[in-house]
Amino acid sequence: MFQIGDVVKLNSGGPAMTVTQLGLTHGRVECMWFDCEGNLKTAFVHARALQKVAG
């Protein structure tokens, strides 16, 4: 569904994030993004809660 490097966002909106790891348990992927202050953030998100950003 996703590949490392894909730009995604939550189905409910939010910032653009980059997929950084796949194959985690329970269908989760790791995503990274920069917050509004420029800090790098990471989160583990279920793949079904994400959609690719057009581009």
C-alpha distance matrix in Angstrom:
0.0 3.8 7.0 10.4 12.3 10.1 12.4 11.4 13.9 14.6 14.7 18.4 18.9 20.0 19.7 17.1 15.5 14.0 11.3 13.7 12.6 9.9 10.9 13.4 15.1 14.3 10.6 11.6 10.7 13.6 14.3 17.5 19.6 23.3 25.3 28.1 30.5 28.4 27.6 24.3 22.5 19.7 18.0 15.7 13.6 11.8 8.1 9.6 12.1 10.2 9.7 9.5 13.2 14.7 16.4
3.8 0.0 3.8 6.9 8.6 6.5 9.1 8.9 11.9 13.3 14.3 17.8 17.6 18.1 17.2 14.3 12.3 10.3 7.7 10.1 9.8 7.9 10.2 12.4 14.9 14.8 11.1 10.9 8.7 10.9 11.1 14.1 16.2 19.9 22.2 25.1 27.2 25.0 24.1 20.9 19.3 16.6 15.5 13.7 12.2 11.4 8.0 10.5 12.0 9.4 9.0 8.0 11.3 13.2 14.4
7.0 3.8 0.0 3.8 6.1 5.7 9.2 10.3 13.8 15.8 17.3 20.6 19.9 19.8 18.2 15.0 12.6 9.6 7.0 8.4 8.3 7.4 10.2 12.8 15.9 16.7 13.2 12.6 9.7 11.0 11.2 13.5 15.9 19.4 22.2 25.2 27.0 24.3 23.4 20.0 19.0 16.5 16.1 14.7 14.0 13.9 11.1 14.0 15.2 12.4 12.0 10.2 12.7 14.4 14.6
10.4 6.9 3.8 0.0 3.8 5.6 8.9 10.6 13.9 16.2 18.5 21.3 20.2 19.4 17.3 14.1 11.2 7.6 5.1 5.2 6.1 7.0 10.5 12.5 16.0 17.4 14.4 12.8 9.3 9.3 9.3 10.9 13.5 16.9 20.0 23.1 24.5 21.5 20.5 17.0 16.3 14.0 14.3 13.5 13.8 14.6 12.5 15.9 16.4 13.6 13.7 11.8 13.7 15.6 15.4
12.3 8.6 6.1 3.8 0.0 3.8 6.4 9.2 12.7 15.6 18.0 20.6 18.9 17.8 15.2 11.8 9.3 5.7 5.2 6.3 8.9 10.4 14.1 15.7 19.2 20.3 17.1 15.2 11.6 10.8 9.4 10.0 11.6 14.7 18.0 20.7 22.1 19.1 18.7 15.4 15.4 13.8 14.8 14.9 15.0 16.3 14.2 17.2 17.1 13.8 13.3 10.8 11.6 13.4 12.5
10.1 6.5 5.7 5.6 3.8 0.0 3.8 6.2 10.0 13.0 14.9 17.7 16.1 15.6 13.5 10.0 8.2 5.7 5.4 8.3 10.4 11.0 14.4 16.0 19.1 19.5 16.0 14.4 11.2 11.2 9.5 10.8 11.9 15.1 17.9 20.5 22.5 19.9 19.8 16.7 16.1 14.6 14.8 14.7 13.8 14.7 12.1 14.6 14.5 10.9 9.8 7.0 8.2 10.1 10.0
12.4 9.1 9.2 8.9 6.4 3.8 0.0 3.8 7.1 10.6 12.8 15.1 13.0 12.3 10.0 6.3 5.5 4.6 6.5 9.8 12.4 13.4 16.9 17.8 20.6 20.7 17.4 15.3 12.2 11.8 9.0 9.6 9.6 12.6 15.1 17.3 19.6 17.4 17.6 15.0 14.4 13.6 13.9 14.5 13.4 14.8 12.6 14.6 13.6 9.9 8.6 5.9 5.6 8.3 8.5
11.4 8.9 10.3 10.6 9.2 6.2 3.8 0.0 3.8 7.0 9.1 11.6 9.9 9.8 8.6 5.7 5.3 6.2 7.1 10.9 12.8 13.2 16.3 16.8 19.1 18.5 15.3 13.3 10.9 11.0 8.4 9.9 10.0 13.1 14.8 17.1 19.9 18.2 18.1 15.7 14.2 13.0 12.4 12.7 10.8 12.0 9.9 11.4 10.0 6.3 5.4 4.3 5.0 8.7 10.4
13.9 11.9 13.8 13.9 12.7 10.0 7.1 3.8 0.0 3.8 6.4 8.1 6.2 6.3 6.2 5.1 5.9 8.5 9.8 13.3 15.0 15.5 18.2 18.0 19.8 18.8 15.9 13.8 12.1 12.1 9.3 10.6 10.0 12.7 13.4 15.5 18.6 17.6 17.5 15.6 13.7 12.9 11.8 12.5 10.2 11.6 10.4 11.0 8.5 5.6 5.7 6.5 6.5 10.3 12.5
14.6 13.3 15.8 16.2 15.6 13.0 10.6 7.0 3.8 0.0 3.8 5.2 5.1 6.2 8.0 8.3 8.7 11.4 11.9 15.1 16.2 16.2 18.3 17.6 18.7 17.1 14.7 12.7 12.0 12.5 10.5 12.3 12.1 14.7 14.7 16.8 19.9 19.4 18.9 17.2 14.6 13.4 11.5 11.7 8.7 9.7 9.3 9.1 5.7 4.6 6.3 8.9 9.7 13.2 15.9
14.7 14.3 17.3 18.5 18.0 14.9 12.8 9.1 6.4 3.8 0.0 3.8 5.5 8.5 10.8 11.1 12.1 14.5 14.7 18.1 18.9 18.3 20.0 19.6 20.2 18.1 15.6 14.5 14.4 15.6 13.9 16.0 15.7 18.3 18.1 19.8 23.1 22.9 22.5 20.9 18.3 17.1 14.9 14.6 11.1 10.9 10.1 8.4 5.6 5.3 6.0 9.3 10.3 13.2 16.5
18.4 17.8 20.6 21.3 20.6 17.7 15.1 11.6 8.1 5.2 3.8 0.0 3.8 7.0 10.3 11.9 13.3 16.4 17.0 20.3 21.2 21.1 22.8 21.9 22.3 20.1 18.1 16.7 16.7 17.4 15.5 16.9 16.1 18.0 17.1 18.4 21.8 22.1 21.9 20.8 18.2 17.6 15.4 15.7 12.6 13.0 13.1 11.4 8.1 8.6 9.6 12.5 12.7 15.5 18.7
18.9 17.6 19.9 20.2 18.9 16.1 13.0 9.9 6.2 5.1 5.5 3.8 0.0 3.8 7.0 8.7 10.9 14.3 15.8 19.0 20.7 21.1 23.4 22.6 23.7 22.0 19.7 17.7 17.0 17.0 14.3 15.1 13.6 15.1 14.2 15.2 18.8 19.0 19.3 18.4 16.3 16.3 15.0 16.0 13.4 14.6 14.3 13.5 10.1 9.2 9.5 11.4 10.6 13.5 16.2
20.0 18.1 19.8 19.4 17.8 15.6 12.3 9.8 6.3 6.2 8.5 7.0 3.8 0.0 3.8 6.8 8.9 12.6 14.7 17.5 19.5 20.6 23.2 22.2 23.6 22.4 20.3 17.7 16.5 15.6 12.6 12.5 10.5 11.6 10.5 11.5 15.0 15.3 15.6 15.0 13.1 13.6 12.9 14.8 13.0 15.1 15.2 15.3 11.8 10.6 11.3 12.5 11.3 14.5 16.5
19.7 17.2 18.2 17.3 15.2 13.5 10.0 8.6 6.2 8.0 10.8 10.3 7.0 3.8 0.0 3.8 6.2 10.0 12.7 15.3 17.9 19.5 22.5 21.8 23.7 23.1 20.7 17.9 15.9 14.5 10.9 10.0 7.4 8.4 8.0 9.4 12.8 12.4 12.9 12.2 11.0 12.0 12.3 14.6 13.4 16.0 15.8 16.7 13.5 11.5 11.8 11.9 10.2 13.4 14.6
17.1 14.3 15.0 14.1 11.8 10.0 6.3 5.7 5.1 8.3 11.1 11.9 8.7 6.8 3.8 0.0 3.8 7.0 10.0 12.9 15.7 17.2 20.5 20.4 22.7 22.3 19.6 16.9 14.4 13.1 9.5 8.9 6.8 8.7 9.9 11.7 14.7 13.3 13.9 12.4 11.6 12.0 12.5 14.3 13.2 15.5 14.5 15.8 13.3 10.4 10.1 9.1 7.4 10.5 11.4
15.5 12.3 12.6 11.2 9.3 8.2 5.5 5.3 5.9 8.7 12.1 13.3 10.9 8.9 6.2 3.8 0.0 3.8 6.6 9.2 12.0 13.9 17.2 17.0 19.6 19.7 17.0 14.1 11.2 9.5 5.8 5.4 4.7 8.0 10.1 12.8 15.1 13.2 12.9 10.4 9.3 8.9 9.6 11.3 10.8 13.4 12.6 14.7 12.6 9.7 10.3 9.4 9.0 12.4 13.0
14.0 10.3 9.6 7.6 5.7 5.7 4.6 6.2 8.5 11.4 14.5 16.4 14.3 12.6 10.0 7.0 3.8 0.0 3.8 6.1 9.4 11.5 15.1 15.5 18.5 19.2 16.4 13.6 10.1 8.4 5.3 5.3 6.4 9.8 12.7 15.6 17.3 14.8 14.2 11.2 10.5 9.4 10.5 11.5 11.6 13.9 12.6 15.4 14.1 11.0 11.3 9.7 9.9 12.8 12.8
11.3 7.7 7.0 5.1 5.2 5.4 6.5 7.1 9.8 11.9 14.7 17.0 15.8 14.7 12.7 10.0 6.6 3.8 0.0 3.8 6.0 7.7 11.3 11.9 15.1 16.0 13.1 10.6 6.9 5.9 4.5 6.6 9.2 12.9 15.6 18.8 20.4 17.9 16.7 13.3 12.0 9.7 9.9 9.7 9.8 11.6 10.1 13.4 12.9 10.1 11.0 9.9 11.4 14.4 14.7
13.7 10.1 8.4 5.2 6.3 8.3 9.8 10.9 13.3 15.1 18.1 20.3 19.0 17.5 15.3 12.9 9.2 6.1 3.8 0.0 3.8 7.1 10.6 11.1 14.6 16.4 14.0 11.3 7.6 5.5 5.5 6.7 10.1 13.4 16.4 19.8 20.7 17.9 16.3 12.6 11.7 9.1 10.0 9.9 11.3 13.3 12.5 16.2 15.8 13.5 14.7 13.6 15.1 17.8 17.8
12.6 9.8 8.3 6.1 8.9 10.4 12.4 12.8 15.0 16.2 18.9 21.2 20.7 19.5 17.9 15.7 12.0 9.4 6.0 3.8 0.0 3.8 7.0 7.6 11.3 13.4 11.3 9.0 5.8 5.0 7.2 9.6 13.2 16.6 19.3 22.9 23.8 21.2 19.2 15.4 13.9 10.7 10.5 9.1 10.6 11.9 11.4 15.2 15.5 13.9 15.5 15.0 17.2 20.0 20.3
9.9 7.9 7.4 7.0 10.4 11.0 13.4 13.2 15.5 16.2 18.3 21.1 21.1 20.6 19.5 17.2 13.9 11.5 7.7 7.1 3.8 0.0 3.8 5.7 9.2 11.0 8.5 7.4 5.0 6.7 9.4 12.5 15.9 19.6 22.0 25.5 26.8 24.4 22.5 18.8 16.9 13.5 12.3 9.9 10.5 10.5 9.4 13.1 14.3 13.0 14.7 14.6 17.4 20.0 20.8
10.9 10.2 10.2 10.5 14.1 14.4 16.9 16.3 18.2 18.3 20.0 22.8 23.4 23.2 22.5 20.5 17.2 15.1 11.3 10.6 7.0 3.8 0.0 3.8 6.6 8.7 7.1 7.2 6.8 9.2 12.5 15.7 19.2 22.9 25.0 28.6 29.9 27.6 25.5 21.8 19.6 16.0 14.3 11.2 11.7 10.8 10.2 13.5 15.4 14.8 16.8 17.2 20.4 23.0 24.0
13.4 12.4 12.8 12.5 15.7 16.0 17.8 16.8 18.0 17.6 19.6 21.9 22.6 22.2 21.8 20.4 17.0 15.5 11.9 11.1 7.6 5.7 3.8 0.0 3.8 6.6 6.3 5.4 6.0 8.0 11.7 14.9 18.5 21.9 23.7 27.4 28.5 26.5 24.0 20.5 17.9 14.1 12.1 8.7 9.8 9.4 10.1 13.3 14.6 14.8 17.4 18.4 21.3 24.3 25.6
15.1 14.9 15.9 16.0 19.2 19.1 20.6 19.1 19.8 18.7 20.2 22.3 23.7 23.6 23.7 22.7 19.6 18.5 15.1 14.6 11.3 9.2 6.6 3.8 0.0 3.8 5.6 6.0 8.5 10.8 14.3 17.7 21.1 24.4 25.8 29.5 30.6 29.0 26.4 23.1 20.1 16.4 13.7 10.0 10.6 9.4 10.9 13.3 14.8 15.9 18.8 20.4 23.5 26.6 28.2
14.3 14.8 16.7 17.4 20.3 19.5 20.7 18.5 18.8 17.1 18.1 20.1 22.0 22.4 23.1 22.3 19.7 19.2 16.0 16.4 13.4 11.0 8.7 6.6 3.8 0.0 3.8 5.6 9.2 12.0 15.1 18.6 21.7 25.1 26.1 29.6 31.1 29.8 27.4 24.3 21.1 17.4 14.2 10.5 9.8 7.4 9.2 10.7 12.5 14.3 17.3 19.5 22.7 25.8 27.8
10.6 11.1 13.2 14.4 17.1 16.0 17.4 15.3 15.9 14.7 15.6 18.1 19.7 20.3 20.7 19.6 17.0 16.4 13.1 14.0 11.3 8.5 7.1 6.3 5.6 3.8 0.0 3.8 6.8 10.3 12.9 16.7 19.6 23.2 24.5 27.9 29.7 28.2 26.1 22.9 19.9 16.4 13.4 9.7 8.3 5.5 5.9 8.0 10.2 11.2 14.0 15.9 19.3 22.2 24.2
11.6 10.9 12.6 12.8 15.2 14.4 15.3 13.3 13.8 12.7 14.5 16.7 17.7 17.7 17.9 16.9 14.1 13.6 10.6 11.3 9.0 7.4 7.2 5.4 6.0 5.6 3.8 0.0 3.8 6.8 9.6 13.2 16.2 19.7 21.0 24.5 26.1 24.6 22.4 19.2 16.2 12.6 9.6 6.0 5.1 4.0 5.5 8.5 9.3 10.0 13.1 14.9 17.8 21.1 22.9
10.7 8.7 9.7 9.3 11.6 11.2 12.2 10.9 12.1 12.0 14.4 16.7 17.0 16.5 15.9 14.4 11.2 10.1 6.9 7.6 5.8 5.0 6.8 6.0 8.5 9.2 6.8 3.8 0.0 3.8 6.4 10.1 13.3 17.0 18.8 22.3 23.9 22.0 20.0 16.6 13.9 10.4 8.3 5.5 5.5 6.2 6.2 9.9 10.2 9.4 12.0 12.9 15.6 18.8 20.2
13.6 10.9 11.0 9.3 10.8 11.2 11.8 11.0 12.1 12.5 15.6 17.4 17.0 15.6 14.5 13.1 9.5 8.4 5.9 5.5 5.0 6.7 9.2 8.0 10.8 12.0 10.3 6.8 3.8 0.0 3.8 6.9 10.5 14.0 15.9 19.6 20.7 18.7 16.5 13.0 10.5 6.9 5.7 4.5 6.3 8.8 9.3 12.9 12.2 11.1 13.6 14.0 15.9 19.3 20.3
14.3 11.1 11.2 9.3 9.4 9.5 9.0 8.4 9.3 10.5 13.9 15.5 14.3 12.6 10.9 9.5 5.8 5.3 4.5 5.5 7.2 9.4 12.5 11.7 14.3 15.1 12.9 9.6 6.4 3.8 0.0 3.8 6.9 10.6 12.6 16.2 17.6 15.6 13.8 10.5 8.3 5.6 5.4 6.3 7.2 10.2 10.3 13.4 11.9 10.1 12.1 12.1 13.3 16.7 17.5
17.5 14.1 13.5 10.9 10.0 10.8 9.6 9.9 10.6 12.3 16.0 16.9 15.1 12.5 10.0 8.9 5.4 5.3 6.6 6.7 9.6 12.5 15.7 14.9 17.7 18.6 16.7 13.2 10.1 6.9 3.8 0.0 3.8 7.2 9.7 13.3 14.4 12.0 10.3 6.9 5.5 4.4 6.6 9.0 10.4 13.7 13.9 16.8 14.9 12.9 14.5 13.9 14.1 17.4 17.7
19.6 16.2 15.9 13.5 11.6 11.9 9.6 10.0 10.0 12.1 15.7 16.1 13.6 10.5 7.4 6.8 4.7 6.4 9.2 10.1 13.2 15.9 19.2 18.5 21.1 21.7 19.6 16.2 13.3 10.5 6.9 3.8 0.0 3.8 6.5 9.8 11.2 9.0 8.2 5.8 5.4 6.6 8.9 11.9 12.7 16.0 16.1 18.4 16.0 13.8 14.9 14.2 13.4 16.5 16.6
23.3 19.9 19.4 16.9 14.7 15.1 12.6 13.1 12.7 14.7 18.3 18.0 15.1 11.6 8.4 8.7 8.0 9.8 12.9 13.4 16.6 19.6 22.9 21.9 24.4 25.1 23.2 19.7 17.0 14.0 10.6 7.2 3.8 0.0 3.8 6.7 7.6 5.2 5.3 4.6 5.9 8.8 11.6 15.0 15.9 19.4 19.7 21.8 19.1 17.1 18.0 17.2 15.8 18.6 18.4
25.3 22.2 22.2 20.0 18.0 17.9 15.1 14.8 13.4 14.7 18.1 17.1 14.2 10.5 8.0 9.9 10.1 12.7 15.6 16.4 19.3 22.0 25.0 23.7 25.8 26.1 24.5 21.0 18.8 15.9 12.6 9.7 6.5 3.8 0.0 3.8 5.4 5.3 5.4 6.6 6.9 10.1 12.3 15.9 16.6 20.1 20.9 22.5 19.4 17.9 19.0 18.8 17.3 20.3 20.5
28.1 25.1 25.2 23.1 20.7 20.5 17.3 17.1 15.5 16.8 19.8 18.4 15.2 11.5 9.4 11.7 12.8 15.6 18.8 19.8 22.9 25.5 28.6 27.4 29.5 29.6 27.9 24.5 22.3 19.6 16.2 13.3 9.8 6.7 3.8 0.0 3.8 5.6 7.5 9.8 10.6 14.0 16.0 19.5 19.9 23.3 23.9 25.2 21.9 20.4 21.1 20.8 18.7 21.3 21.3
30.5 27.2 27.0 24.5 22.1 22.5 19.6 19.9 18.6 19.9 23.1 21.8 18.8 15.0 12.8 14.7 15.1 17.3 20.4 20.7 23.8 26.8 29.9 28.5 30.6 31.1 29.7 26.1 23.9 20.7 17.6 14.4 11.2 7.6 5.4 3.8 0.0 3.8 5.7 9.1 10.7 14.5 17.1 20.8 21.8 25.4 26.2 27.9 24.7 23.2 24.2 23.7 21.8 24.4 24.1
28.4 25.0 24.3 21.5 19.1 19.9 17.4 18.2 17.6 19.4 22.9 22.1 19.0 15.3 12.4 13.3 13.2 14.8 17.9 17.9 21.2 24.4 27.6 26.5 29.0 29.8 28.2 24.6 22.0 18.7 15.6 12.0 9.0 5.2 5.3 5.6 3.8 0.0 3.8 6.5 9.2 12.8 15.9 19.5 20.8 24.4 24.9 26.9 24.1 22.2 23.0 22.1 20.3 22.7 22.1
27.6 24.1 23.4 20.5 18.7 19.8 17.6 18.1 17.5 18.9 22.5 21.9 19.3 15.6 12.9 13.9 12.9 14.2 16.7 16.3 19.2 22.5 25.5 24.0 26.4 27.4 26.1 22.4 20.0 16.5 13.8 10.3 8.2 5.3 5.4 7.5 5.7 3.8 0.0 3.8 6.3 10.0 13.3 16.9 18.7 22.5 23.4 25.7 22.9 21.4 22.8 22.2 21.0 23.9 23.6
24.3 20.9 20.0 17.0 15.4 16.7 15.0 15.7 15.6 17.2 20.9 20.8 18.4 15.0 12.2 12.4 10.4 11.2 13.3 12.6 15.4 18.8 21.8 20.5 23.1 24.3 22.9 19.2 16.6 13.0 10.5 6.9 5.8 4.6 6.6 9.8 9.1 6.5 3.8 0.0 3.8 6.9 10.5 14.0 16.0 19.7 20.5 23.1 20.6 19.0 20.4 19.8 19.1 22.1 21.8
22.5 19.3 19.0 16.3 15.4 16.1 14.4 14.2 13.7 14.6 18.3 18.2 16.3 13.1 11.0 11.6 9.3 10.5 12.0 11.7 13.9 16.9 19.6 17.9 20.1 21.1 19.9 16.2 13.9 10.5 8.3 5.5 5.4 5.9 6.9 10.6 10.7 9.2 6.3 3.8 0.0 3.8 7.0 10.6 12.6 16.4 17.6 20.1 17.6 16.4 18.4 18.5 18.2 21.6 21.9
19.7 16.6 16.5 14.0 13.8 14.6 13.6 13.0 12.9 13.4 17.1 17.6 16.3 13.6 12.0 12.0 8.9 9.4 9.7 9.1 10.7 13.5 16.0 14.1 16.4 17.4 16.4 12.6 10.4 6.9 5.6 4.4 6.6 8.8 10.1 14.0 14.5 12.8 10.0 6.9 3.8 0.0 3.8 7.1 9.6 13.3 14.6 17.4 15.3 14.4 16.8 17.1 17.6 21.2 21.8
18.0 15.5 16.1 14.3 14.8 14.8 13.9 12.4 11.8 11.5 14.9 15.4 15.0 12.9 12.3 12.5 9.6 10.5 9.9 10.0 10.5 12.3 14.3 12.1 13.7 14.2 13.4 9.6 8.3 5.7 5.4 6.6 8.9 11.6 12.3 16.0 17.1 15.9 13.3 10.5 7.0 3.8 0.0 3.8 6.2 9.9 11.9 14.4 12.3 12.1 15.1 16.2 17.3 21.0 22.2
15.7 13.7 14.7 13.5 14.9 14.7 14.5 12.7 12.5 11.7 14.6 15.7 16.0 14.8 14.6 14.3 11.3 11.5 9.7 9.9 9.1 9.9 11.2 8.7 10.0 10.5 9.7 6.0 5.5 4.5 6.3 9.0 11.9 15.0 15.9 19.5 20.8 19.5 16.9 14.0 10.6 7.1 3.8 0.0 3.8 6.9 9.2 12.0 10.8 11.0 14.3 15.8 17.7 21.3 22.8
13.6 12.2 14.0 13.8 15.0 13.8 13.4 10.8 10.2 8.7 11.1 12.6 13.4 13.0 13.4 13.2 10.8 11.6 9.8 11.3 10.6 10.5 11.7 9.8 10.6 9.8 8.3 5.1 5.5 6.3 7.2 10.4 12.7 15.9 16.6 19.9 21.8 20.8 18.7 16.0 12.6 9.6 6.2 3.8 0.0 3.8 6.2 8.4 7.0 7.7 11.3 13.3 15.5 19.2 21.2
11.8 11.4 13.9 14.6 16.3 14.7 14.8 12.0 11.6 9.7 10.9 13.0 14.6 15.1 16.0 15.5 13.4 13.9 11.6 13.3 11.9 10.5 10.8 9.4 9.4 7.4 5.5 4.0 6.2 8.8 10.2 13.7 16.0 19.4 20.1 23.3 25.4 24.4 22.5 19.7 16.4 13.3 9.9 6.9 3.8 0.0 3.8 5.5 5.6 7.2 10.8 13.3 16.2 19.5 21.8
8.1 8.0 11.1 12.5 14.2 12.1 12.6 9.9 10.4 9.3 10.1 13.1 14.3 15.2 15.8 14.5 12.6 12.6 10.1 12.5 11.4 9.4 10.2 10.1 10.9 9.2 5.9 5.5 6.2 9.3 10.3 13.9 16.1 19.7 20.9 23.9 26.2 24.9 23.4 20.5 17.6 14.6 11.9 9.2 6.2 3.8 0.0 3.8 5.4 5.4 8.1 10.4 13.6 16.7 19.0
9.6 10.5 14.0 15.9 17.2 14.6 14.6 11.4 11.0 9.1 8.4 11.4 13.5 15.3 16.7 15.8 14.7 15.4 13.4 16.2 15.2 13.1 13.5 13.3 13.3 10.7 8.0 8.5 9.9 12.9 13.4 16.8 18.4 21.8 22.5 25.2 27.9 26.9 25.7 23.1 20.1 17.4 14.4 12.0 8.4 5.5 3.8 0.0 3.8 5.5 7.8 11.0 14.2 17.0 19.9
12.1 12.0 15.2 16.4 17.1 14.5 13.6 10.0 8.5 5.7 5.6 8.1 10.1 11.8 13.5 13.3 12.6 14.1 12.9 15.8 15.5 14.3 15.4 14.6 14.8 12.5 10.2 9.3 10.2 12.2 11.9 14.9 16.0 19.1 19.4 21.9 24.7 24.1 22.9 20.6 17.6 15.3 12.3 10.8 7.0 5.6 5.4 3.8 0.0 3.8 7.1 10.6 13.0 16.2 19.1
10.2 9.4 12.4 13.6 13.8 10.9 9.9 6.3 5.6 4.6 5.3 8.6 9.2 10.6 11.5 10.4 9.7 11.0 10.1 13.5 13.9 13.0 14.8 14.8 15.9 14.3 11.2 10.0 9.4 11.1 10.1 12.9 13.8 17.1 17.9 20.4 23.2 22.2 21.4 19.0 16.4 14.4 12.1 11.0 7.7 7.2 5.4 5.5 3.8 0.0 3.8 6.9 9.4 12.7 15.4
9.7 9.0 12.0 13.7 13.3 9.8 8.6 5.4 5.7 6.3 6.0 9.6 9.5 11.3 11.8 10.1 10.3 11.3 11.0 14.7 15.5 14.7 16.8 17.4 18.8 17.3 14.0 13.1 12.0 13.6 12.1 14.5 14.9 18.0 19.0 21.1 24.2 23.0 22.8 20.4 18.4 16.8 15.1 14.3 11.3 10.8 8.1 7.8 7.1 3.8 0.0 3.8 6.5 9.3 12.3
9.5 8.0 10.2 11.8 10.8 7.0 5.9 4.3 6.5 8.9 9.3 12.5 11.4 12.5 11.9 9.1 9.4 9.7 9.9 13.6 15.0 14.6 17.2 18.4 20.4 19.5 15.9 14.9 12.9 14.0 12.1 13.9 14.2 17.2 18.8 20.8 23.7 22.1 22.2 19.8 18.5 17.1 16.2 15.8 13.3 13.3 10.4 11.0 10.6 6.9 3.8 0.0 3.8 6.3 8.9
13.2 11.3 12.7 13.7 11.6 8.2 5.6 5.0 6.5 9.7 10.3 12.7 10.6 11.3 10.2 7.4 9.0 9.9 11.4 15.1 17.2 17.4 20.4 21.3 23.5 22.7 19.3 17.8 15.6 15.9 13.3 14.1 13.4 15.8 17.3 18.7 21.8 20.3 21.0 19.1 18.2 17.6 17.3 17.7 15.5 16.2 13.6 14.2 13.0 9.4 6.5 3.8 0.0 3.8 6.3
14.7 13.2 14.4 15.6 13.4 10.1 8.3 8.7 10.3 13.2 13.2 15.5 13.5 14.5 13.4 10.5 12.4 12.8 14.4 17.8 20.0 20.0 23.0 24.3 26.6 25.8 22.2 21.1 18.8 19.3 16.7 17.4 16.5 18.6 20.3 21.3 24.4 22.7 23.9 22.1 21.6 21.2 21.0 21.3 19.2 19.5 16.7 17.0 16.2 12.7 9.3 6.3 3.8 0.0 3.7
16.4 14.4 14.6 15.4 12.5 10.0 8.5 10.4 12.5 15.9 16.5 18.7 16.2 16.5 14.6 11.4 13.0 12.8 14.7 17.8 20.3 20.8 24.0 25.6 28.2 27.8 24.2 22.9 20.2 20.3 17.5 17.7 16.6 18.4 20.5 21.3 24.1 22.1 23.6 21.8 21.9 21.8 22.2 22.8 21.2 21.8 19.0 19.9 19.1 15.4 12.3 8.9 6.3 3.7 0.0
